[in-house]
Amino acid sequence: MKLLSKMFNRVSLTASSLVLAAPAFAGTTGTEFGGLYNLVKGWSEGYLGRTLAIAAFLVGAIVGFAKSTAMPALIGIIFAVLFAIGPGIIDGIASALI
């Protein structure tokens, strides 16, 4: 009986939270952060993002050369690709409509 009471309380709490939850508009509101968003997006897609991507590749290549293995260089390439296409992916996810 005690287990049934616990389950009923959890189900009712979950159901009430789903019914009373306000819709989220994370990608469409908050115009006060527009300037900051444009600044960071410009950095990541501009010369700073390209510099970080090249630096990640170079550090991986240097570490790989020092250790005589290709794995750090491959990780550097992966980070470079993520620096290059990551902002576009994040922007697409944040502004997607469900």
Beta strands, then each sheet from edge to edge (+ up, - down):
end
